């Protein structure tokens, strides 16, 4: 079947007023592993175009808060959400964004980041691995004990190495390829539950 950017999930996202089809990956993760609760504080790394932040905001409600950070500008206005245009791996950017809304640590750190793909699979895999390692560093610094971590990774020879980095930090580690993932994609999601 040919690649179709306007597939079922694209149309479903538009119907539900989400910025992108990727929201259904997070929705499936949440339905299976109960990532979000009302009142949670959430950090969305590489948040553009904003659909993961939209979903988070709906789940954590008025008593929760979500901060989305991306190098690209995000043109969504949502209650109890701050979007920052900046480097999600810059501790000063994260610290200021959190301090501005009175957050010290987060209940969920999530990253749907992918590198700018080159079409050279090995290069893309290496870049994805680097993004995942940096996202994990942010989670180690910013995630509260008992908090959850969600990260997208391109499957590669580095996958087992990344598992070895993540596994000791959480009480449970889950791996999922959501149903809405495009067939030609080699992405997979790791879900670290209940940070030690």
Secondary structure, DSSP 8 states (H G I E B T S, - for coil): ----TT-HHHHHHHHTT-S-TTHHHHHHHHHHH----TT-EEEEET-TT-HHHHHHHHHH-TT-EEEEEESS------TTEEEEES-TT-HHHHHHHHHHTT-SSEEEEEE-------S-HHHHHHHHHHHHHHHHHHHHHHEEEEEEEEEEEE-STTHHHHHHHHHTTEEEEEEE--TTS-TT--EEEEEEEEE-
